Amino acid sequence: MAHFRPARRITAWRKLALGTWSAPYGPAAYGVLDLECERALDWASRARRASGEKISLTHVVGKAAALAIAAAPEANGFASLGRLMLRETVDVFFQVAFFDADERGATGGEREARRDANLAGAKVRRADTKDVVSIARELRERAQAIRARGEDATVRAAKLMGGMPGPIRSLVARFGAFLSFDVGWNMSRLGIPSDPFGSCMVTNVGVFGIEMAWAPLIPYARTPMCLTLGAVREAPTAVGSEVVVRKRVSVGVVFDHRVMDGYHAGVMARRFREIFADPDRALGDPSQWTSPTSNANAPTSTSSGDAPP
């Protein structure tokens, strides 16, 4: 007899995940962007000092993703009943930590609530039209609101479905996506946010010391692309005819092949490389965001290229 036992104390998000995915069968295609990031890290550091906002490489990647999608608008959509439906705006979902990672002193229930909230995130609407500082400020304000309330719409929806039996969770999640995306109903009155994940999802695994990873596409989210930012590392880099050590970062890319193909991936990859090669030109001079409350001695980006909001 196999020595297995069911896990009893799992979070609402884990319960939802168990009811979401079945055996591998889907349209996901995978790629990697390996980018020299010294200029981008320097730009984020200068923007952080000038604005007082905690600008990180995650914000830069999210903004780059928005600009890349805007450069290939026919890829800003989702599959619906054999049709390709296009979004009217470029919205980027950032998965961010809303509580400190240190859980010492918290009760079991508090730790579970914090883990649920840590897996929440925020969708920035029209991210292609907003500068990086505005995106960082919006995420910080959203994080502060969630810290004050302890949850938001995405966390409440996950907890609601997390309390359902396993087979029911899957049916409810998929039926909710059908009503929202295929039929076009507004489900917000029932606690289900409208298009909660938008055009692209961005998550940072570099904060855990992971250099390269891919994240799965969520079936009921109808988001065609997910970007996973790894930890910054030092690696040999060809500069002209010489090999030098430079800071580099890998971004794992997963996209829905029903919505995007190699051409769109190429357009977006070129846009990313342009932004990382010359962030001042692509994103603006950081000195323009100088704030009276900015801290000239604010810490620079961490080795992972990120900092909590």
C-alpha positions in Angstrom: 0.0 0.0 0.0 1.4 3.4 -1.0 2.4 5.7 1.9 0.6 8.8 0.9 -1.6 11.1 2.9 -3.7 14.1 2.0 -2.4 17.5 2.9 -4.8 19.1 5.4 -3.6 22.7 5.9 -3.3 24.3 2.5 -4.0 27.8 1.4 -7.0 28.9 -0.6 -4.7 29.6 -3.6 -3.3 26.0 -3.4 -6.8 24.6 -3.3 -7.7 26.6 -6.4 -4.6 25.4 -8.2 -5.4 21.8 -7.5 -8.8 22.3 -9.2 -7.5 24.2 -12.1 -4.9 22.2 -14.0 -5.2 18.7 -15.4 -2.7 16.6 -17.3 -0.5 18.7 -19.6 -2.4 19.5 -22.8 -2.5 23.0 -24.0 -1.2 25.7 -26.3 1.7 27.1 -24.2 5.0 27.9 -26.0 8.1 28.7 -24.1 11.1 31.0 -24.6 13.9 32.8 -22.7 15.1 36.4 -22.9 18.7 36.6 -21.7 19.4 40.3 -21.2 22.4 42.4 -20.1 20.8 44.5 -17.3 23.5 46.8 -15.9 22.0 49.8 -17.7 18.5 48.9 -16.6 19.6 48.4 -13.0 21.4 51.8 -13.1 18.3 53.4 -14.5 16.1 51.9 -11.8 18.6 53.1 -9.1 18.6 56.7 -10.5 14.8 56.7 -10.8 14.5 55.4 -7.3 16.7 58.1 -5.8 15.0 60.8 -7.9 11.4 59.9 -7.2 11.5 58.3 -3.8 9.6 55.3 -5.1 11.0 51.8 -4.7 11.7 51.3 -8.4 12.9 47.8 -9.2 13.7 45.7 -12.2 10.2 44.2 -11.9 8.7 47.5 -12.7 11.0 48.0 -15.7 10.1 44.5 -17.0 6.4 45.2 -16.6 6.7 48.5 -18.5 8.8 46.8 -21.2 6.2 44.1 -21.5 3.4 46.8 -21.9 5.4 48.6 -24.6 6.2 45.3 -26.4 2.5 44.3 -26.4 1.6 47.7 -27.7 4.1 47.1 -30.6 2.2 43.9 -31.5 -1.5 44.8 -30.7 -2.9 41.8 -32.6 -1.4 39.7 -29.8 -3.2 41.5 -27.1 -6.2 39.1 -26.9 -7.5 35.7 -25.9 -9.1 32.7 -27.5 -12.9 32.5 -27.2 -15.0 29.8 -28.8 -12.7 29.5 -31.8 -12.4 33.3 -32.1 -9.5 35.7 -31.3 -10.9 38.5 -29.1 -8.7 41.6 -28.7 -8.4 43.8 -25.6 -8.8 47.5 -26.1 -6.1 48.4 -23.5 -2.7 47.0 -22.5 -3.1 46.0 -18.8 -0.2 44.3 -16.9 -0.8 42.2 -13.8 2.1 42.3 -11.3 2.3 39.5 -8.7 3.8 41.3 -5.7 4.4 40.6 -2.0 1.9 42.6 0.1 3.3 41.4 3.5 6.8 41.0 4.9 8.3 37.5 4.3 9.2 37.2 8.0 6.3 35.4 9.7 7.8 34.9 13.1 5.3 35.8 15.8 2.3 35.3 13.6 -0.4 32.7 14.5 -1.2 29.8 12.2 -4.2 31.6 10.8 -2.3 34.9 10.4 0.5 33.1 8.5 -2.0 31.4 6.2 -3.8 34.8 5.5 -0.4 36.4 4.8 0.5 33.6 2.3 -2.8 34.1 0.5 -2.3 37.8 0.3 1.4 37.4 -0.8 0.1 35.5 -3.8 -2.2 38.4 -4.7 -1.3 41.0 -7.2 -2.4 44.2 -8.9 -3.4 44.9 -12.5 -2.1 48.2 -13.9 -4.5 49.4 -16.6 -3.1 51.1 -19.7 0.5 50.3 -18.5 1.9 51.2 -21.9 0.8 54.9 -21.4 2.2 55.2 -17.8 5.8 55.8 -16.8 7.6 53.4 -14.6 7.4 55.7 -11.5 3.6 55.9 -11.9 3.4 52.1 -12.2 5.5 51.7 -9.0 3.4 54.3 -7.2 0.2 52.6 -8.1 1.5 49.2 -6.9 2.7 50.7 -3.7 -0.6 52.4 -3.0 -2.4 49.2 -3.8 -0.1 47.2 -1.4 -0.7 49.7 1.4 -4.4 49.4 1.0 -4.2 45.6 1.1 -2.0 45.7 4.1 -4.6 47.9 5.8 -7.6 45.7 4.8 -5.8 42.3 4.8 -7.2 41.3 1.4 -8.6 42.5 -1.9 -10.9 41.3 -4.7 -8.5 38.6 -6.0 -7.8 37.2 -2.6 -11.5 37.2 -1.7 -12.3 35.3 -4.9 -9.6 32.8 -4.3 -10.8 32.2 -0.7 -14.4 31.9 -1.9 -13.5 29.1 -4.3 -10.9 27.6 -2.0 -13.7 26.7 0.4 -15.5 24.6 -2.3 -15.0 20.9 -2.9 -12.3 20.1 -5.5 -14.4 19.1 -8.5 -16.7 22.1 -7.9 -13.8 24.6 -7.8 -12.7 23.6 -11.3 -16.3 23.9 -12.7 -16.9 27.2 -11.0 -13.6 28.7 -12.2 -14.1 27.6 -15.8 -17.8 28.5 -15.9 -17.0 31.9 -14.5 -14.4 32.4 -17.2 -17.0 31.3 -19.8 -19.6 33.8 -18.6 -17.1 36.6 -18.3 -15.0 36.2 -21.5 -17.1 34.1 -23.9 -20.6 35.5 -23.0 -19.4 39.0 -21.9 -21.1 39.2 -18.5 -19.9 41.5 -15.8 -19.3 39.2 -12.8 -17.9 41.8 -10.5 -21.2 41.9 -8.5 -20.6 38.3 -7.6 -17.1 39.0 -6.4 -15.3 38.0 -9.6 -13.2 40.8 -11.0 -13.6 41.6 -14.6 -10.5 40.5 -16.6 -8.4 40.5 -13.4 -5.1 39.5 -15.0 -5.2 41.5 -18.3 -2.8 41.3 -21.2 0.3 39.9 -19.4 1.3 38.6 -16.0 4.7 39.5 -14.4 6.2 37.7 -11.5 9.6 37.8 -9.9 11.2 34.5 -8.7 14.6 36.2 -8.4 13.8 37.2 -4.9 14.0 33.5 -4.0 17.4 33.2 -5.6 16.0 31.4 -8.7 17.8 32.4 -11.9 15.5 30.9 -14.5 11.9 29.7 -14.4 8.6 29.5 -16.3 5.2 30.1 -14.8 2.1 28.3 -16.2 -0.7 30.1 -18.1 -3.8 30.1 -16.0 -6.7 28.7 -18.1 -9.5 30.8 -16.6 -7.4 34.0 -16.7 -7.3 34.2 -20.5 -4.0 36.0 -20.3 -1.9 35.2 -23.3 1.6 35.7 -21.8 3.4 35.3 -18.5 6.9 36.7 -17.8 9.0 35.3 -15.0 11.9 37.5 -13.9 14.9 35.6 -12.5 17.7 36.7 -10.2 20.4 39.0 -11.5 23.7 37.1 -12.0 27.2 37.9 -13.3 28.1 36.2 -16.5 30.6 36.3 -19.4 29.3 38.7 -22.0 30.7 39.4 -25.5 31.4 43.1 -26.0 32.9 43.7 -29.4 35.8 41.3 -29.7 36.3 40.9 -25.9 34.6 38.8 -23.2 33.8 40.7 -20.0 31.8 40.0 -16.9 28.5 41.8 -16.8 25.2 41.6 -14.9 22.6 39.7 -16.7 19.1 38.5 -16.1 16.8 35.9 -17.6 13.1 36.4 -18.3 11.2 33.2 -18.8 8.4 33.7 -21.3 5.3 31.5 -21.7 2.7 32.5 -24.3 -0.5 31.2 -25.7 0.2 29.9 -29.3 -3.4 30.4 -30.2 -2.9 34.2 -29.7 0.7 34.7 -30.5 3.3 33.1 -32.8 7.0 33.4 -33.4 6.6 36.7 -35.3 5.0 38.4 -32.4 7.5 36.9 -30.0 10.3 38.3 -32.2 8.7 41.8 -32.3 8.4 41.8 -28.5 11.9 40.5 -27.9 13.4 43.3 -30.1 11.5 45.8 -28.1 12.8 44.4 -24.8 16.4 44.5 -26.0 16.0 48.1 -27.2 14.7 49.1 -23.8 17.4 47.3 -21.8 20.1 48.6 -24.1 19.1 52.3 -23.7 16.5 52.8 -20.9 17.0 56.5 -20.8 15.9 56.8 -24.4 13.0 54.3 -24.1 11.8 55.1 -20.6 12.9 58.7 -20.0 15.5 60.6 -18.0 14.9 59.6 -14.3 15.8 63.1 -13.1 12.4 64.3 -14.4 10.6 62.5 -11.5 12.5 64.4 -8.8 10.1 64.7 -5.8 10.4 67.0 -2.8 10.0 64.0 -0.6 12.5 61.8 -2.5 15.4 60.4 -0.5 18.7 61.0 -2.2 20.2 58.2 0.0 17.5 55.6 -0.9 18.9 52.1 -1.3 19.6 50.9 -4.7 18.2 47.7 -6.3 19.0 44.5 -4.5 21.0 41.7 -6.1 17.8 40.0 -7.3 16.8 43.2 -9.0 13.7 43.6 -7.0 12.3 45.0 -3.7 8.9 44.6 -2.1 6.4 47.4 -2.9 
